[in-house]
Amino acid sequence: MSREAPGRLRLVVLAFPAQVEADALAQRLSRRLALPCQLDRRAAPPELATLPGRPQWDARALLDWLAAQAGERELVLGLTGWDIGLPIFSHVFGLAQDGGQAAVVSLARLDPAFDGLPPDVERWLGRTVGVALHELGHLGGLRHCLQPECLMRFAGTVEKADARGQAFCPTCHDALPHWLRPVGLAAL
């Protein structure tokens, strides 16, 4: 998809976990992207539907709400502490519009404490940045990759997300639009 490069990435903070500093997450993400990032704590949380019979927010409804918030030449990445899912998946770490303007990342299941492990904010932040970069890859038009250590590989568990690492494979890196190419970290 050919389009004008966005001017910024707006990070919309919704129901954020108290243990994680939104500023620290925004700084980590900013260091990895050529696209300027702006933290937005002012967004009013939407009234969303939960998935039937599950204590999760509907990821598609949240994504649609975020897409409606996007301005011209702007990407919007929602960052939330809410657990999110889709009717066909028990959970998702994130969801993005392929080639669109909006994505969402849930921090809920990326927290080591979710699996009964000791608190580890560093691991939590690293996982969140990895999932955010994966979803931004979808905004840049990338599909899932089959390379085991590529950020664009599908990961349905935190173990698989950890195993794929923090970089795009050379093929995915080269396919990213220039405005989403990570800075300071080469492809594998």
Secondary structure, 3 states (H helix, E strand, C coil): CCCCCCCEEEEEEECCCCCCCHHHHHHHHHHHECCCEEEECCCCCCCCCECCCCCCEEHHHHHHHHHHHCCCCEEEEEEECCCEEECCEEEECEEECCCCCEEEEECHHHCHHHHCCCCCHHHHHHHHHHHHHHHHHHHCCCCCCCCCCCCCCCCCCHHHHHHCCCCCCHHHHHHCCHHHCECCCCCC
